[in-house]
């Protein structure tokens, strides 16, 4: 769904890049409002260097102190620019339309023994959907999150399993 981060008014936002941006698993972004950086503890393991830097530069609010520098999946991160370029080639509106289509595809056929959770109004969802079997407790549900490349045949397999 299109939105402007500034319109959210949030101090912290996490973005998962593998669901709808096409990046590999493990790629994500954490937004921290600059005025809140000092409220986040520095990354563990970097404390000696960071304390020296903070003492010499009075830089408790610097972003680099919040970046984990341990081992992580560099290949996934190196692919992010390509994934974002691919997303831009398709366009946000077409991606959102495809995800709405896929969600509507399975939710409209799921059957009466299943309760779809969340709004069915097209302006209130993109790809994520959830359901629970009728009669289960309110907290019990299963999330269904098709990706851009999910086929309707794969969703038919889900629908078949639910019947």
Backbone as numpy.savetxt, mean C-alpha at the origin, in Angstrom:
# Nx Ny Nz CAx CAy CAz Cx Cy Cz
-6.64 5.37 -6.03 -7.49 6.53 -6.03 -6.59 7.76 -6.03
-6.93 8.73 -6.82 -6.14 9.94 -6.86 -6.36 10.76 -5.60
-5.28 11.28 -5.05 -5.36 12.16 -3.92 -4.08 12.97 -3.86
-4.12 14.05 -3.10 -2.95 14.88 -2.87 -2.53 14.63 -1.43
-1.31 14.22 -1.22 -0.82 13.91 0.13 -1.06 15.07 1.09
-0.88 16.28 0.63 -1.09 17.44 1.50 -2.54 17.55 1.96
-3.47 17.11 1.11 -4.89 17.17 1.48 -5.24 16.21 2.61
-4.43 15.16 2.79 -4.70 14.21 3.87 -4.48 14.84 5.24
-3.56 15.78 5.29 -3.25 16.42 6.57 -2.57 15.48 7.56
-2.02 14.40 7.06 -1.41 13.40 7.94 0.05 13.72 8.22
0.47 13.36 9.41 1.88 13.52 9.77 2.72 12.34 9.30
2.10 11.18 9.19 2.79 9.95 8.80 1.90 9.17 7.82
2.49 8.70 6.72 1.74 7.89 5.76 2.68 6.81 5.23
2.19 5.58 5.20 2.96 4.48 4.62 2.39 4.12 3.27
3.25 3.93 2.29 2.83 3.56 0.95 3.45 2.22 0.57
2.62 1.31 0.16 3.05 0.00 -0.30 3.21 0.11 -1.82
4.40 -0.10 -2.32 4.63 0.07 -3.76 4.42 -1.21 -4.56
4.25 -2.36 -3.90 4.10 -3.59 -4.68 2.66 -3.86 -5.10
1.69 -3.29 -4.47 0.30 -3.58 -4.83 -0.10 -2.93 -6.15
0.04 -1.62 -6.23 -0.51 -0.92 -7.39 0.51 -0.11 -8.17
1.74 -0.11 -7.72 2.77 0.58 -8.48 3.61 -0.39 -9.29
3.42 -1.68 -9.06 4.12 -2.69 -9.84 5.53 -2.98 -9.37
5.94 -2.44 -8.24 7.27 -2.73 -7.71 7.25 -4.10 -7.02
8.40 -4.70 -6.83 8.46 -6.00 -6.16 8.04 -5.92 -4.69
7.74 -7.08 -4.12 7.43 -7.16 -2.69 8.56 -6.54 -1.87
8.20 -5.86 -0.83 9.18 -5.27 0.06 9.50 -3.82 -0.24
9.00 -3.30 -1.34 9.27 -1.90 -1.68 8.12 -1.04 -1.15
8.47 -0.07 -0.36 7.47 0.83 0.20 8.12 2.15 0.55
7.29 3.10 0.90 7.77 4.44 1.25 7.03 4.89 2.50
7.75 5.54 3.39 7.14 6.12 4.58 7.32 7.62 4.50
6.21 8.34 4.51 6.23 9.81 4.53 6.16 10.25 5.99
7.06 11.13 6.37 7.03 11.75 7.69 7.07 13.25 7.48
6.08 13.94 7.99 6.04 15.39 7.89 7.30 15.96 8.53
7.93 16.90 7.86 9.23 17.39 8.31 9.20 17.92 9.74
8.08 18.48 10.16 8.00 19.00 11.52 7.88 17.89 12.56
7.71 16.65 12.12 7.58 15.51 13.04 8.81 14.61 13.07
9.84 14.91 12.27 11.03 14.07 12.22 11.66 13.89 13.59
11.70 14.94 14.39 12.32 14.86 15.70 11.57 13.92 16.64
10.32 13.59 16.31 9.53 12.70 17.15 9.80 11.22 16.85
10.56 10.94 15.82 10.87 9.57 15.42 12.30 9.27 15.83
12.47 8.19 16.57 13.80 7.81 17.04 14.70 7.47 15.85
15.98 7.77 15.96 16.91 7.40 14.89 16.94 5.89 14.70
17.36 5.47 13.53 17.46 4.05 13.22 18.43 3.38 14.18
18.07 2.21 14.68 18.97 1.51 15.60 20.20 1.04 14.84
21.30 0.95 15.55 22.55 0.52 14.93 23.38 1.66 14.42
22.79 2.81 14.22 23.53 3.97 13.73 23.74 4.99 14.85
23.45 4.62 16.07 23.41 5.59 17.15 24.72 6.30 17.43
25.85 5.61 17.40 27.12 6.27 17.70 27.39 7.36 16.69
27.33 7.02 15.42 27.58 8.01 14.38 26.55 9.13 14.44
25.29 8.75 14.64 24.23 9.74 14.68 24.37 10.68 15.86
24.76 10.15 17.01 24.95 11.02 18.17 26.07 12.02 17.93
27.15 11.55 17.30 28.24 12.47 16.97 27.76 13.56 16.01
27.00 13.15 15.00 26.48 14.13 14.04 25.53 15.11 14.71
24.65 14.59 15.54 23.67 15.45 16.21 24.37 16.45 17.11
25.41 15.99 17.82 26.13 16.88 18.73 26.87 17.98 17.97
27.40 17.62 16.80 28.19 18.60 16.07 27.35 19.49 15.16
26.17 19.05 14.77 25.38 19.83 13.82 23.99 20.19 14.33
23.64 19.72 15.52 22.30 19.97 16.06 21.23 19.62 15.01
21.29 18.38 14.50 20.45 17.98 13.38 19.49 16.85 13.73
18.88 16.87 14.90 17.98 15.78 15.32 16.86 15.56 14.31
16.47 16.55 13.56 15.37 16.41 12.63 15.74 15.99 11.23
16.99 15.61 10.99 17.39 15.23 9.64 16.80 13.88 9.23
16.41 13.79 7.98 15.78 12.59 7.46 16.72 11.39 7.47
17.98 11.57 7.12 18.88 10.43 6.96 19.03 9.62 8.24
18.70 10.21 9.37 18.80 9.49 10.63 17.66 8.50 10.81
16.66 8.54 9.95 15.51 7.64 10.06 15.56 6.54 9.01
16.64 6.41 8.30 16.75 5.43 7.22 17.52 4.22 7.72
16.88 3.07 7.65 17.54 1.83 8.04 18.61 1.53 7.01
19.83 1.34 7.48 20.94 1.12 6.54 21.44 -0.32 6.55
20.67 -1.21 7.18 21.06 -2.62 7.20 20.77 -3.28 5.86
20.85 -4.59 5.86 20.64 -5.36 4.64 19.17 -5.33 4.25
18.91 -4.94 3.04 17.56 -5.02 2.49 17.67 -5.36 1.01
16.56 -5.54 0.36 16.52 -6.03 -1.00 16.82 -4.89 -1.99
18.09 -4.74 -2.32 18.50 -3.68 -3.24 17.90 -3.85 -4.63
17.74 -5.09 -5.07 17.16 -5.34 -6.41 15.74 -4.79 -6.47
14.99 -4.97 -5.40 13.62 -4.43 -5.37 13.65 -2.91 -5.48
14.54 -2.28 -4.73 14.61 -0.81 -4.77 15.10 -0.30 -6.12
16.02 -1.02 -6.74 16.52 -0.59 -8.04 15.44 -0.66 -9.11
14.42 -1.49 -8.90 13.35 -1.63 -9.88 12.25 -0.58 -9.73
12.24 0.15 -8.63 11.16 1.11 -8.36 11.03 2.16 -9.47
12.10 2.78 -9.95 11.91 3.77 -11.03 11.26 3.18 -12.28
11.60 1.94 -12.62 10.99 1.29 -13.78 9.51 1.03 -13.52
9.19 0.57 -12.31 7.79 0.31 -11.95 6.98 1.60 -12.01
7.52 2.69 -11.52 6.81 3.97 -11.54 6.65 4.48 -12.98
7.66 4.28 -13.80 7.56 4.69 -15.21 6.47 3.87 -15.91
6.40 2.58 -15.62 5.38 1.71 -16.19 3.99 2.19 -15.77
3.85 2.53 -14.49 2.58 3.05 -13.97 2.21 4.33 -14.71
3.17 5.21 -14.90 2.89 6.46 -15.61 2.51 6.22 -17.06
3.06 5.18 -17.68 2.70 4.84 -19.05 1.23 4.44 -19.16
0.77 3.66 -18.19 -0.64 3.25 -18.19 -1.53 4.40 -17.75
-1.14 5.07 -16.70 -1.92 6.20 -16.17 -2.75 5.79 -14.96
-2.79 6.67 -13.99 -3.49 6.39 -12.73 -4.98 6.12 -12.94
-5.60 6.85 -13.84 -7.05 6.66 -14.05 -7.38 5.29 -14.62
-6.57 4.82 -15.57 -6.81 3.49 -16.14 -6.54 2.39 -15.12
-5.50 2.58 -14.32 -5.21 1.60 -13.27 -6.36 1.55 -12.28
-6.83 2.71 -11.83 -7.94 2.75 -10.88 -9.19 2.10 -11.49
-9.45 2.37 -12.75 -10.62 1.77 -13.41 -10.49 0.25 -13.47
-9.32 -0.25 -13.78 -9.10 -1.70 -13.83 -9.31 -2.32 -12.44
-8.77 -1.69 -11.41 -8.92 -2.23 -10.06 -10.37 -2.18 -9.59
-11.08 -1.11 -9.93 -12.52 -1.05 -9.59 -13.28 -2.15 -10.32
-12.94 -2.37 -11.57 -13.57 -3.44 -12.35 -13.35 -4.80 -11.70
-12.10 -5.08 -11.32 -11.80 -6.37 -10.71 -12.52 -6.54 -9.38
-12.57 -5.50 -8.58 -13.28 -5.61 -7.30 -14.77 -5.85 -7.56
-15.34 -5.08 -8.46 -16.76 -5.25 -8.77 -17.02 -6.64 -9.35
-16.09 -7.15 -10.15 -16.25 -8.45 -10.78 -16.52 -9.53 -9.74
-15.70 -9.60 -8.71 -15.90 -10.68 -7.73 -16.98 -10.35 -6.72
-17.10 -9.07 -6.32 -18.11 -8.75 -5.30 -19.53 -8.88 -5.84
-19.72 -8.68 -7.13 -21.07 -8.76 -7.69 -21.51 -10.21 -7.93
-20.57 -11.15 -7.85 -20.90 -12.56 -8.11 -20.70 -13.47 -6.90
-20.34 -12.91 -5.79 -19.89 -13.71 -4.66 -20.99 -14.58 -4.04
-22.23 -14.20 -4.16 -23.32 -15.02 -3.64 -23.85 -14.53 -2.31
-24.99 -15.08 -1.94 -25.69 -14.59 -0.75 -25.14 -15.16 0.55
-24.29 -16.17 0.49 -23.72 -16.74 1.71 -22.50 -15.95 2.21
-22.17 -14.90 1.49 -21.01 -14.08 1.82 -21.44 -12.63 1.97
-20.92 -11.98 2.99 -21.18 -10.55 3.20 -19.95 -9.76 2.75
-20.12 -8.94 1.73 -19.04 -8.07 1.28 -18.95 -6.90 2.26
-17.75 -6.62 2.71 -17.53 -5.57 3.69 -17.08 -4.31 2.96
-17.66 -3.21 3.34 -17.29 -1.93 2.75 -18.30 -1.47 1.72
-18.10 -0.28 1.29 -19.01 0.36 0.35 -19.00 -0.32 -1.01
-20.15 -0.36 -1.64 -20.24 -0.85 -3.01 -20.34 0.31 -3.99
-20.30 1.54 -3.48 -20.36 2.71 -4.35 -19.01 2.91 -5.03
-19.01 3.01 -6.33 -17.79 3.03 -7.14 -16.81 4.15 -6.76
-17.28 5.23 -6.18 -16.38 6.33 -5.79 -15.65 6.05 -4.48
-16.04 4.97 -3.80 -15.48 4.71 -2.48 -14.49 3.55 -2.42
-14.11 3.00 -3.55 -13.14 1.91 -3.53 -12.33 1.91 -4.82
-11.23 1.21 -4.75 -10.45 0.92 -5.95 -10.31 -0.60 -6.00
-9.21 -1.16 -5.52 -9.01 -2.59 -5.66 -9.31 -3.43 -4.43
-9.12 -2.89 -3.27 -9.25 -3.69 -2.06 -10.70 -4.00 -1.76
-10.95 -5.23 -1.40 -12.27 -5.66 -0.95 -12.10 -6.68 0.15
-13.16 -6.91 0.88 -13.11 -7.91 1.94 -14.48 -8.54 2.07
-14.50 -9.74 2.62 -15.77 -10.42 2.85 -15.65 -11.28 4.09
-16.80 -11.67 4.59 -16.88 -12.69 5.64 -18.04 -13.60 5.30
-17.92 -14.82 5.70 -19.02 -15.76 5.53 -20.12 -15.35 6.49
-21.36 -15.41 6.04 -22.49 -15.05 6.90 -22.44 -15.87 8.18
-22.72 -15.21 9.28 -22.75 -15.88 10.57 -21.46 -15.80 11.35
-20.38 -15.33 10.75 -19.13 -15.20 11.47 -19.10 -13.90 12.26
-18.25 -13.86 13.27 -18.12 -12.66 14.11 -17.69 -11.46 13.28
-18.04 -10.30 13.77 -17.79 -9.06 13.04 -16.31 -8.86 12.70
-15.39 -9.36 13.52 -13.98 -9.14 13.25 -13.39 -10.09 12.24
-14.09 -11.15 11.91 -13.55 -12.17 11.01 -13.81 -11.78 9.56
-12.76 -11.60 8.79 -12.95 -11.31 7.38 -11.70 -11.70 6.61
-11.84 -11.76 5.32 -10.74 -12.08 4.42 -10.63 -10.94 3.41
-9.45 -10.40 3.27 -9.23 -9.31 2.33 -8.83 -9.88 0.98
-9.41 -9.35 -0.06 -9.08 -9.71 -1.44 -8.51 -8.46 -2.10
-7.28 -8.57 -2.60 -6.61 -7.41 -3.17 -6.04 -7.76 -4.54
-6.86 -7.68 -5.58 -6.33 -7.96 -6.92 -5.26 -6.93 -7.31
-4.33 -7.38 -8.09 -3.33 -6.49 -8.66 -3.74 -6.14 -10.08
-3.04 -5.21 -10.67 -3.33 -4.78 -12.03 -3.36 -5.96 -13.00
-2.48 -6.92 -12.80 -2.34 -8.05 -13.71 -3.22 -9.24 -13.35
-4.04 -9.14 -12.27 -4.93 -10.23 -11.90 -5.96 -10.44 -13.01
-6.17 -11.69 -13.39 -7.13 -11.99 -14.46 -8.50 -12.32 -13.86
-9.53 -12.18 -14.67 -10.86 -12.58 -14.21 -10.92 -14.10 -14.03
-10.11 -14.85 -14.77 -10.06 -16.30 -14.58 -9.56 -16.63 -13.17
-8.61 -15.87 -12.68 -8.13 -16.08 -11.30 -9.23 -15.75 -10.30
-9.98 -14.69 -10.58 -11.10 -14.35 -9.69 -12.21 -15.39 -9.78
-12.40 -16.00 -10.95 -13.36 -17.09 -11.08 -12.97 -18.27 -10.19
-11.69 -18.52 -10.04 -11.22 -19.58 -9.14 -11.61 -19.25 -7.70
-11.46 -17.99 -7.31 -11.89 -17.55 -5.98 -13.38 -17.77 -5.81
-14.16 -17.33 -6.79 -15.60 -17.46 -6.71 -16.03 -18.92 -6.63
-15.37 -19.76 -7.39 -15.68 -21.19 -7.35 -15.38 -21.77 -5.96
-14.26 -21.37 -5.38 -13.89 -21.86 -4.04 -14.90 -21.40 -3.00
-15.46 -20.25 -3.16 -16.41 -19.73 -2.18 -17.77 -20.41 -2.27
-18.07 -21.01 -3.41 -19.35 -21.71 -3.53 -19.19 -23.13 -3.04
